[in-house]
């Protein structure tokens, strides 16, 4: 997680514009290793409409003009309602 945050900071995104995963949430308690985090990220959006709505819905109602991104392991573009979807690989290659 820290590597991704560092990458965002290197790209000029300020700390206050980075949203962190709340690992205190019950759903995330099973994530205790890097491998578990990878599996969570890998499987969450694929073919799971509830997960897609949750991740993209987090930005609804935010009326500023800053770009909003959902970064996942999915290679299929899923951008919607002005929220840009990028695969993690594409994001890191920018």
Secondary structure, 3 states (H helix, E strand, C coil): CHHHHHHHHHCCCCHHHCCCCCCCCHHHCCCCCHHHHHHHHHHHCCCCHHHHHHHHHCCCCCCCCCCEEEEECCCCCCCECCEEEEEHHHHHHC
